[in-house]
Structures are given as C-alpha cells and as structure tokens.
Amino acid sequence: MKQKINVNDYADLITAMLPKGVLLNTQGEKFNSMVIGWGHLGTLWGKSTFVVYVRQSRYTKKLIDEAKEFSVSVPLKEIDPKIFKICGTMSGRDIDKVREAGLTLVDGETIRTPAVKEYPLTLECKVLYQQDQDLGKIPEEIVNRMYADGDFHTMYVGEIVDAYIIQ
C-alpha cells in the first residue's frame, strides 16, 4: 500500500537525508540503484522537480539515458548500512544489487522504474532536461578536487510525476 504525499510537506526530511545518502533508482535491462548525496528539490518551469547528478562512467547514466525516468528513494529515519555499502560502492554492471543489498522492489505508480520498500519515501521522476557539465565553467579548485580524472557529471532535471510513502 502507498500513501500519496505532497512533496513540499516532506522537503525538510528529503533535504536532511540527501547528504547522508538516498537512492537513485533506474530500470533498463535490469534494475539498478546507487547512493547519491547531491541533488535539488524544487520548482522549474512551473513543475515540481528533483535534480540528480550522475557521472559519465556510471552504469546508472546508461540506464537513465535509455529510460528517460528515475525514482528517488528516501529513508524515513536512518540509512541502512548494508544498502549504503552495496549501492554506494559496487556497480550494477557487475552485481545484482537487489539480491546483494536485500532490496524489496515495489512497482512504480506512474513510471516503469520501481521503488524500494526499505527506503519508503519515493519520488517518481520523468527526465525533463539533461546537461553535461562544462568543466571550463566550474571553479578550478573544484575541478581539481572533484574531476581530476575527467569523469564529470550529467545533470538530470526530473519532473516529479508521483510521490508517496510505501506502507
């Protein structure tokens, strides 16, 4: 069962949990989930949005580029250390994260990408816009610290098309 929510009522919780690590979920040839600590909840073009950043080398990027959608799963209280370790350090190219991390997938309401029951606050998003970072427009200190290897991010602006808490 899912309880529909107004995202704005949970903005403080979402933004508090984000730097601790929430899940960015994608569905392609298989489900994949990765821990993210960056993102933005807001309004763009009159739509509720969530913005995520994915490095070029990530398996998740390939899946988002193909599906043009993603879900974000937020824990209501604490981060699960096993989920954090598996989804934050291992690639879905190489392992089945659902099995390894013990995730329980729940069908999406509006998109094909599932939600994760263990992190029950769910935002379903359709990609409105994406843009590769231009490293020439980022301060040199940040480029040197974050992108010395050249593995920059693509920004995905997702329209939040559904939001709920899995009961």
Secondary structure as UniProt FT lines:
FT   STRAND          2..4
FT   HELIX           7..10
FT   HELIX           11..17
FT   HELIX           18..20
FT   STRAND          22..27
FT   STRAND          31..36
FT   STRAND          40..44
FT   TURN            45..46
FT   STRAND          47..55
FT   TURN            56..57
FT   HELIX           59..67
FT   STRAND          69..74
FT   HELIX           81..89
FT   TURN            92..94
FT   HELIX           97..101
FT   STRAND          105..106
FT   STRAND          115..116
FT   TURN            117..118
FT   STRAND          121..132
FT   HELIX           135..137
FT   HELIX           140..146
FT   TURN            148..149
FT   STRAND          153..166
//
